[in-house]
Amino acid sequence: MIDFKSTLKIALNSLKVNKMRSALTSLGIIIGVSAVIIMLAIGAGANKQVQANMESMGSNLLTIRSATAKTGGVSMGMGSKPTLSIKDADAIKKQARGVDAVAPLLNSSKQVMYGNQNWQTTVYGITTPYLYVKNYEIEMGRPFTRDDDSNASKVAIIGSTIEKELFGDVNSIDKTIRIGNVPFKVIGTLKSKGQMGAMDQDDLIFIPITTAQRKVFGTDFPGSVSQIIVKAKSLEDTNIAQSDIEEILRRRHNLGKSQVNDFQIRNSAEFQEKMKSTVQTFAILLASIASVSLIVGGIGIMNIMLVSVTERTKEIGIRMAIGARASDIRTQFLIEALVLSLLGGLIGVVAGIIIALLIGLIFNTAIVITLSPILLSFGFSGLVGIGFGYYPAYKASLLNPIDALRYE
């Protein structure tokens, strides 16, 4: 009677004798496992990048925009009709539940100049809470004060892109830039937030909202704003705040029950959830495609093991003749298939991690490697070995010892 230890030793010796065949058999598993790890790492990195971008733009936000104006029946776009005001923002702050901060703003594209340098950018007229609401931090200098706002001071805080394009290596603090034809003193610079998709979050300038209204943009509707950004105290409070804000604005704008809103409220939480769901679906799709490689690798193992059974028919007959049971033969071939798949899985894990990290370095993209996909891929490679190795092992165990000994 042959015990398990002897069977294991025979199986491993058989793999050593046929090194090239064993390596080629494992290749499919190596490619499959490495592909799964790479795809999941890219998917997790994309998810992390999306979350970072969402957080950089602010969390638990409600964006309120003015209504859409129509000219000759043609919609001019959201915000084309000024229906929001600073007084609306004050009312929201005082009356709406679950509100942490409120930031009204005006914005428009303007040409900015310093010396012989110029740059086209977006200028935002803001109040001090806007920096907190949108997660902007001061790198150098200072934020706006109440006096800056009440006096409509001509002061500006610039993003890092503006600083680079206009000033290069020169310190921008206390320098004078021109927004349109109006001179502004730079009192602060912002910490860089980087790109979010195609949008450069550092290509902007902040000025006090009163200055924007009176001296830069001009308006036929004093006190009007293009947007009001509301930060809720928590994710759960966003829906409560949204309901209250709609009621407050409808009442302030004297809208009857049958009249549609002359404003629009967008909940960032809904957008974030959609983005996360899209990224997760994309990651699952990538992993599913990569998993096909594992199945193909398993089929390769089965094919090679079937060939091996045919080649080793006489060997199997001799083993049975000296006392090996059918279960011993099955165990031997299953061990061979399992070793091939686990060895391939281990090499695939290492290769997948290295390639994923190289992709991150070469393409400057976020890569997140966690233990879960590694264990999942490695475990799945073992199951593939057992699953696709069983039939060749079972076929080998059914051989008749007499017929096997006569096989040439």
C-alpha positions in Angstrom: 0.0 0.0 0.0 1.4 3.4 -1.0 0.8 6.3 1.5 0.1 9.9 0.7 3.7 11.0 1.4 5.0 8.6 -1.2 2.4 9.7 -3.7 3.4 13.3 -3.1 7.0 12.5 -3.7 6.3 10.6 -6.9 4.1 13.5 -8.2 6.8 16.1 -7.5 9.5 14.0 -9.1 7.3 13.6 -12.2 7.1 17.4 -12.5 10.8 17.8 -12.1 11.5 15.3 -14.9 9.3 17.3 -17.3 10.4 20.9 -16.3 9.7 22.5 -19.7 6.2 21.0 -20.0 5.5 21.9 -16.4 6.6 25.5 -17.0 4.5 25.9 -20.1 1.5 24.3 -18.4 1.7 26.9 -15.6 2.1 29.8 -18.0 -1.7 30.1 -18.5 -2.2 30.4 -14.7 0.6 32.9 -14.4 -0.9 35.1 -17.1 -4.4 34.8 -15.6 -3.4 35.6 -12.0 -1.2 38.5 -12.9 -3.9 39.9 -15.2 -6.5 39.7 -12.4 -4.2 41.5 -9.9 -3.2 44.2 -12.4 -6.8 44.9 -13.4 -8.1 45.0 -9.8 -5.1 47.2 -8.8 -6.0 49.7 -11.6 -9.7 49.6 -10.7 -9.0 50.2 -7.0 -6.6 53.0 -7.9 -9.2 54.6 -10.1 -11.8 54.4 -7.3 -9.3 55.9 -4.9 -8.6 58.7 -7.4 -12.3 59.4 -7.8 -12.8 59.6 -4.1 -9.8 61.9 -3.7 -11.1 64.2 -6.5 -14.6 64.3 -4.9 -13.1 65.1 -1.5 -10.9 67.9 -3.0 -14.0 69.5 -4.4 -15.8 69.3 -1.0 -18.1 66.8 0.6 -21.8 66.9 1.5 -22.4 69.8 -0.9 -25.6 71.2 -2.4 -25.1 73.4 -5.4 -27.9 75.9 -6.1 -28.0 77.6 -9.5 -30.1 80.2 -11.0 -32.9 79.3 -13.5 -32.6 78.9 -17.2 -33.6 81.9 -19.3 -35.2 81.4 -22.7 -34.9 83.7 -25.7 -37.3 83.0 -28.6 -38.1 79.6 -27.0 -34.4 78.7 -26.9 -32.9 77.7 -23.5 -29.8 79.8 -22.8 -28.5 77.4 -20.2 -28.5 77.0 -16.4 -27.7 80.2 -14.6 -28.5 82.5 -17.5 -31.4 84.1 -15.5 -30.3 85.8 -12.2 -32.8 84.6 -9.6 -30.5 84.0 -6.7 -29.1 86.7 -4.3 -26.9 87.1 -1.3 -30.0 87.5 0.8 -31.1 84.0 -0.3 -27.8 82.7 0.9 -28.3 84.4 4.3 -31.8 83.0 4.6 -30.6 79.5 3.9 -27.9 79.8 6.5 -30.4 81.0 9.2 -33.4 78.8 8.4 -32.3 75.5 6.8 -31.7 72.5 9.0 -28.4 70.6 8.9 -26.4 73.4 7.2 -22.8 73.8 8.2 -21.8 76.6 5.8 -23.1 78.7 2.9 -21.0 80.3 0.2 -22.6 82.5 -2.5 -20.5 83.2 -5.6 -20.1 84.9 -9.0 -17.8 83.6 -11.7 -16.7 84.5 -15.2 -13.8 84.0 -17.5 -11.3 86.9 -17.6 -8.0 87.9 -19.0 -5.4 88.4 -16.2 -2.1 90.3 -16.6 1.1 90.8 -14.7 3.9 92.8 -16.5 4.2 91.4 -20.0 2.6 88.0 -19.0 -1.1 87.3 -19.5 -3.5 84.3 -18.9 -7.1 83.5 -19.5 -8.7 82.1 -16.4 -11.9 81.9 -14.3 -12.3 84.6 -11.7 -14.6 83.8 -8.7 -16.2 86.4 -6.5 -16.6 84.6 -3.2 -17.1 85.0 0.5 -14.7 83.6 3.1 -16.7 80.4 3.8 -16.1 79.3 0.2 -12.6 78.2 1.0 -13.8 76.0 3.7 -16.8 74.6 1.7 -14.6 73.6 -1.3 -11.6 72.5 0.7 -9.2 75.1 -0.5 -6.2 75.9 1.8 -4.0 79.0 1.8 -0.4 78.2 0.9 1.1 81.7 1.5 -0.4 85.0 2.6 -3.9 85.3 4.1 -7.6 84.8 3.3 -10.1 87.6 2.9 -11.4 89.5 5.9 -14.8 91.0 6.5 -13.2 94.4 5.8 -12.1 93.2 2.4 -15.7 92.2 1.6 -17.5 95.2 3.1 -15.1 97.7 1.5 -15.0 95.8 -1.9 -11.2 95.7 -1.7 -9.3 95.0 -4.8 -7.4 92.0 -3.4 -7.0 88.5 -4.9 -6.0 85.0 -3.9 -4.6 83.0 -6.8 -4.2 79.3 -7.7 -0.9 77.7 -8.3 -1.4 77.5 -12.0 -1.9 81.3 -12.2 1.2 81.8 -10.0 3.3 79.7 -12.3 2.0 81.2 -15.5 2.2 84.9 -14.4 5.1 84.9 -11.9 7.3 81.9 -12.6 9.7 81.6 -9.7 8.9 85.2 -8.4 7.1 85.5 -5.1 3.6 86.7 -6.0 2.5 88.0 -2.6 1.9 91.8 -2.6 2.4 92.0 -6.4 -0.3 93.8 -8.5 -2.1 92.0 -11.2 -4.8 93.3 -13.6 -8.1 91.5 -14.0 -9.5 93.0 -17.1 -8.5 96.6 -16.6 -8.8 96.6 -12.8 -5.6 96.3 -10.6 -5.6 93.8 -7.8 -3.1 93.1 -5.0 -2.2 89.5 -4.5 -2.7 88.7 -0.8 -2.5 84.9 -0.9 -1.8 81.8 -2.9 -3.7 78.4 -2.7 -2.3 75.0 -2.1 -2.4 72.9 -5.3 -5.3 70.5 -5.8 -4.3 69.3 -9.2 -6.4 68.0 -12.1 -9.8 66.5 -11.8 -10.4 65.0 -15.2 -10.0 67.8 -17.8 -10.5 70.5 -15.2 -7.5 72.2 -13.6 -8.6 73.1 -10.0 -5.6 75.5 -9.6 -6.4 77.6 -12.7 -8.5 80.3 -10.9 -8.5 83.5 -9.0 -10.6 84.4 -6.0 -11.7 88.0 -5.2 -14.3 89.3 -2.7 -17.8 88.9 -4.0 -18.7 92.6 -3.4 -15.6 93.6 -5.5 -16.7 91.2 -8.3 -20.2 92.7 -8.3 -19.2 96.4 -8.2 -15.9 96.6 -10.1 -15.2 93.5 -12.2 -18.3 91.7 -13.6 -21.0 94.4 -13.2 -24.7 93.4 -13.0 -28.1 94.9 -13.7 -29.4 93.0 -10.7 -27.5 94.3 -7.5 -26.9 91.6 -5.0 -27.5 88.7 -7.4 -25.2 85.7 -7.5 -24.8 82.8 -10.0 -24.5 80.0 -7.5 -24.9 79.3 -3.8 -22.9 76.4 -2.4 -24.2 74.8 0.8 -22.2 72.4 2.9 -24.3 70.1 5.1 -23.1 68.9 8.5 -23.1 65.3 7.4 -24.1 63.1 4.5 -27.4 62.3 6.2 -28.2 66.0 6.5 -27.9 66.7 2.8 -31.4 65.5 2.0 -32.9 67.4 4.9 -31.1 70.6 4.0 -32.1 70.2 0.3 -35.8 69.9 1.2 -35.6 72.9 3.5 -33.7 75.0 0.9 -36.3 74.3 -1.8 -39.1 75.4 0.6 -37.2 78.5 1.7 -36.4 79.7 -1.9 -39.9 79.0 -3.2 -41.3 81.1 -0.4 -38.8 83.9 -0.9 -39.3 83.9 -4.7 -43.1 84.0 -4.3 -43.7 80.8 -6.3 -47.1 79.4 -6.4 -47.9 75.6 -6.1 -48.3 75.2 -9.8 -45.1 77.2 -10.7 -41.9 75.4 -11.4 -38.7 76.3 -9.5 -36.7 79.2 -10.8 -33.6 77.5 -9.4 -32.0 74.1 -9.5 -30.4 72.1 -6.6 -27.8 69.5 -7.3 -26.7 67.1 -4.6 -23.0 66.1 -4.7 -23.7 62.9 -2.8 -25.8 61.6 -5.6 -23.1 62.4 -8.1 -20.4 60.8 -5.9 -22.4 57.6 -5.5 -23.0 57.4 -9.3 -19.2 57.9 -9.9 -18.3 55.3 -7.3 -20.8 52.8 -8.7 -19.5 53.4 -12.3 -15.8 52.9 -11.2 -16.7 49.7 -9.2 -18.6 48.3 -12.2 -15.6 49.1 -14.4 -13.3 47.3 -12.0 -15.5 44.3 -11.8 -15.7 44.2 -15.6 -11.9 44.3 -15.9 -11.5 41.6 -13.3 -14.1 39.4 -15.0 -12.3 39.8 -18.4 -9.0 38.9 -16.7 -10.5 35.9 -15.0 -11.1 34.4 -18.4 -7.4 33.9 -18.6 -7.5 31.7 -15.5 -10.1 29.5 -17.1 -8.0 29.2 -20.2 -5.0 28.3 -18.1 -7.1 25.6 -16.4 -8.1 24.2 -19.7 -4.4 24.1 -20.6 -3.6 22.2 -17.4 -6.3 19.6 -18.3 -5.1 19.2 -21.8 -1.5 18.7 -20.7 -2.5 16.3 -17.9 -4.5 14.2 -20.4 -1.5 14.0 -22.7 0.6 13.0 -19.6 -1.8 10.2 -18.7 -1.4 8.8 -22.2 2.4 9.1 -22.1 2.7 7.5 -18.7 0.2 4.6 -19.2 2.9 2.0 -18.7 4.2 3.8 -15.6 0.6 3.8 -14.2 0.3 0.1 -14.9 3.6 -0.7 -13.1 2.5 1.3 -10.0 -0.9 -0.5 -9.9 0.9 -3.9 -10.3 3.0 -3.3 -7.2 0.1 -2.3 -5.1 -1.0 1.3 -5.9 -4.8 1.8 -5.6 -6.9 3.8 -8.0 -7.2 6.5 -5.3 -3.4 6.7 -5.2 -3.2 7.3 -8.9 -6.0 10.0 -8.7 -4.2 11.7 -5.8 -0.9 11.7 -7.7 -2.3 13.4 -10.8 -4.4 15.8 -8.7 -1.3 16.8 -6.8 0.6 17.4 -10.0 -2.2 19.7 -11.3 -2.5 21.5 -8.0 1.2 22.1 -7.7 1.3 23.4 -11.3 -1.6 25.8 -10.6 -0.4 27.0 -7.2 3.2 27.5 -8.5 1.8 29.4 -11.4 -0.5 31.4 -9.1 2.5 32.4 -6.9 4.6 33.5 -9.8 1.5 35.3 -11.2 1.0 37.2 -8.0 4.6 38.5 -7.9 4.5 39.3 -11.7 1.1 41.1 -11.3 2.3 43.3 -8.4 5.5 44.3 -10.2 3.7 45.0 -13.5 1.0 47.0 -11.7 3.5 49.1 -9.9 5.4 49.7 -13.2 2.1 50.8 -14.9 1.6 53.3 -12.0 5.1 54.7 -12.5 5.1 54.9 -16.3 1.6 56.3 -16.7 1.5 58.3 -13.4 -1.8 56.7 -12.4 -3.0 55.6 -9.0 -2.5 51.9 -8.3 -3.8 50.3 -5.1 -2.7 46.7 -4.3 -4.5 45.1 -1.4 -4.3 41.6 0.2 -7.9 40.6 -0.8 -7.3 40.3 -4.6 -4.0 38.5 -4.0 -5.6 35.9 -1.8 -8.6 35.6 -4.1 -6.4 35.1 -7.3 -4.1 32.6 -5.5 -7.0 30.7 -4.1 -8.9 30.6 -7.4 -5.8 29.3 -9.1 -5.8 26.4 -6.7 -9.4 25.7 -7.4 -8.7 25.8 -11.1 -5.9 23.2 -10.6 -8.2 20.8 -8.7 -11.2 21.4 -11.0 -9.4 20.9 -14.3 -7.0 18.3 -12.9 -9.7 16.0 -11.6 -10.8 14.5 -15.0 -7.3 13.5 -16.1 -6.7 12.0 -12.6 -9.9 10.1 -12.7 -9.2 8.8 -16.2 -5.8 7.6 -15.1 -7.3 5.8 -12.1 -9.6 3.8 -14.4 -6.8 2.2 -16.4 -6.7 -1.6 -16.3 -3.2 -2.6 -14.9 -2.8 -5.5 -17.5 -3.7 -3.3 -20.5 -1.5 -0.5 -19.1 1.5 -2.8 -18.8 1.0 -3.9 -22.4 0.8 -0.3 -23.7 3.7 0.8 -26.0 
